[in-house]
Amino acid sequence: GSDEVLNNLIRAFVGEGQEIAYVQPSYSYYATLAAIQGAKVRIFGLDQEWNLVDFPERYQGQLFFLVNPNAPLGFCYPLSFIEELAGRVDGMLVVDEAYADFADDHALELVRRCDNVVVTRTLSKSYSLAGMRLGLAIARPEVIAALNKIRDHYNLDRLAQAAAAAAFDDQDYFRACVAKIRATRDWFSTELRVLNWGVIPSSGNFVFATPPDRNGKRAYQALFDRNILARHFSDPMLSPGLRISIGSREEMEQTLAVLQEIA
């Protein structure tokens, strides 16, 4: 939903041959968007405590993307870390908050305090409107003006706008759905730990979990064979585990039953 916003941020602030950066693992589509604009890409890894590895005292690239909560791992950086990071980034810091509605905190207030912070959101996750392709950016007026200059004139159709307005208007339903997903996520995480799975505390609508034998591919295949789809990654950092989206309580009970069966 926010892909167009992310693309327009690169178009507005990054020239051909200039640099963007992001954390690995996170949203791999940043590299694709950068390639379209002819931009260079720099990637910063994570250590075991989720600190950025070899991040400079001053990052001089044009854009730095930070997914928070992280996807696919699910952990969430505190606001103090993001504000400190903004002070070390010479260009724009884009906080991609696709999953923020499932977390305890967000970075919106930093838009007021830091002139180089942009927060992006999508209606694909917490509002369940993925097919409408709706996203938004929250930023200083001069940043929004720069984005307005390059966006397509008819980038949202009338149906999508009506869906967004209706979704924003019904906050009671929205909050109830988010609360149900968070409760199911926390219950599911606890049950996985009972099975001796390693579970990263999640602030998203998914969990990243590692089976006791660290054979994520085997667990993935067992679920797939029973028509349950999870996400397995070939990246060596991620391959021992699975990213499991949170569905209904019944769906997660079925998932647990399979994982108990193959334990």
N, C-alpha and C positions, 0 to 999 in steps of 0.2 A: 504493500500500500504506500510506503514512503519512498519507494525506489526512484520515482520521478523527482522528488525533493532532493534525494541524495545526489542524483545525476546533475540537477540544476546547481547544487552547491559547488560541485566540481567545475561545471561550465562557468560559473560566475567568478570563482576565486582562483582557479588553477589554469595557467597557460600551458601550452605545449612544451614539454621538456621540464616543467616544474614538478614538484614532488608532493604526493600525499603519503600518509602513513596510517597504519592501523595495527591492532593487536591480533596475534595468531595464537589460539584459534578465536575466530569471531566470524563476521559476515564476509564470506569470500567474494561476494558480488562487487565489493569496493574495487578490487583489482580489475574486474571487467569494465566497470564504469570509467576507471582511470585510463585503461587502454583505449577506449573510444575517444577520449580527449587527447591522447598522446602524452599523458602524464607519466612520470616515474612513480614507482611504488616502493616504499620502505616498510618492512614488517618488523615488529617488536614481539619477541616471545615472552612467555611467562615462566616464573619459577614456581616452586611447589607451594608458595604462599600467595600466588597470583600477582606478585610484583612484576613490573615491566623490566625486562632484562636489557641492560645497556642503553637505557633511555638517557639522552644527554641532558645536561643542566639547562640548555636552551635548545628546543627543537625549532629549526628554522624553515621547515617546510610550510607549504601554503595551507594544508588541511590535515588535521589529525582526527580520525574517527575512533570513538570509544563506544563500544556496545555495552550498555549497562541497564539492566542485568546482562551479563555475558551470555551469549548463545554460541556454542551448545552447552556450556558448562553450568550455567545457571547462577553462579555467584554474583554478588552485587558489591561494587565499590562504594564506600561511604562518601557523603557529600564533601567532607574535608579533603579527601584525596583528589576528587575531581576539581575542586577549586584550586588546589595546589598545582595540579596539572595545567590548568588554564593559565596560571602565571608563568609556566615554563614553555608555553607554546607561543611562538611569534605570530603564527597565522591564526586560522580559525580552529577552534575545538568543537567538533560536532559530537554531541552526546546522543547516540542512537538509542532511544528509549522505547523500542518496539514492545518490550515486556514489562515496562515500568508499572503498569496498573496492577500487576501481581506482586509487586514489591512493597516494602514498608516506606520507601522514600523515593524522591525524584530530584532532578536537578533544575527544575523550572526557575527557582529563585536565583540561580546563578546568572540567568539572562539579564537580570537587573544589576547584579554586582560586577559582572565581567563583560566587557564590551566585545570579547572575541568568542563568546559561547553561543552555540546554536543547539537547541534541543529538537530532535525529530520524533514524531509519534506516528503510529499507524492504527487504523481501525480494523486491521486484519486479525488481530489476536484477541484482545479483551472485548471488542465489540462484535466479533464473529462476522465481519463483513469483508472477508478476503476477496471475494469475487468482484467487489465494487472498486477495488484498487484505490483506496482513499488513504491519504497521509497528509501530514502537516508539519510545518516548521514553526518554532517559537523562537524569535530572535529580536534584536534591536531593529528599530524602524528602518535604518539605513541598509541593513542586511536584507530585510524583506523587500525593500525597494529594488535592490540589485537582483533579487530572485524574480521579481515581477517583470523586470525588463526582458528576461530571456525565456520565461515559461511560455508554453503554447497558449494561444488565445482561448482555445476551447478544450482545455485539458481535462475538465470534468463535465460529464453529461448531466442532464437534468435529473435523471433517475438516481445517479450516485449522490448528487447534492441533496435530494429529498431523503434518501436513506440516511445520510450523515446527520441531517437536521433532526430526523425522527429518533435516531440513536442517541444523540446528545440530549434530546428532550426527556428521554425516559431513563433518568439516572437511578431510579429505584430498582428497575430490572437489571441495569448494568451492574450495580453494586452487589445485587443478589447473585448474579452469575459469577462474578469475580470471587466473592466469598466462598461459593460452592467449590470452585476450582482450587482455591488455596487450601481449603479444608481437605479435599480429596488428595491433593499433592502432599500435604503434611502427613496424612494417614498412610498413604502409599509409601512414602519415604521411610516411615517407622517400620512398616511391615517388611520392606526390603532389608532393612538392617537386622531384623529378626532372622532373616535367611542368610545373614553374614555377607550381604552385598555392601560394598562401599558406596555411600551416597553423598554427593556434594550438596550441602544445604542450598536449596533452590529458591530464587526469587522470581522464577518464570512460571509458565504454564506447562512445564516439563521437568523431568529430573535427569541428571546424568549419573549413571550408576554402573558399578563394576562388579561382576560376579566374583565369588571366592577364587575360582581358578583363573581369573583374568582373561578368559577366553570370550570376548565380546561377540565374536563371529558365531560361535556355537550357540550362544543364547539368542542372538538375532535369528539364526536359522530355525531354531526350535519354535520361536514365536511366529516366524513367517510361515512355517509349515502348518500352523494352526490358524492362519489368516489373521494374525495380529501383526501390525506393521510398527516397527521401531526403526531407529536410525543407527546404523553402524558406520564408522568412519575408518578409512584406510590409514589415515595419519597415525604414525606410531605413538604419538602422545594420547590419542583418543581411542585407538583400536582395542584396548583391553575392555572398554565399556560400551554402553548404549545410551543414546538419548531417547527417552521414553516420554511421549506427550501424555498429558493428563486428560482422560476422557471422563465418562460418567463413573460413579462408584461401581456399578455392575461390570463395566468394561475393565476397570482396574482390578477387580476381584478375579476376573477371567485371566488377566495377565499374570497375576500372582500365582494362580493355580498352575499355570504352565511352568513358571519358574520354580515352584516347589517340586513339580514332577521331574524336572531335569536336574535338581540339586544333587 
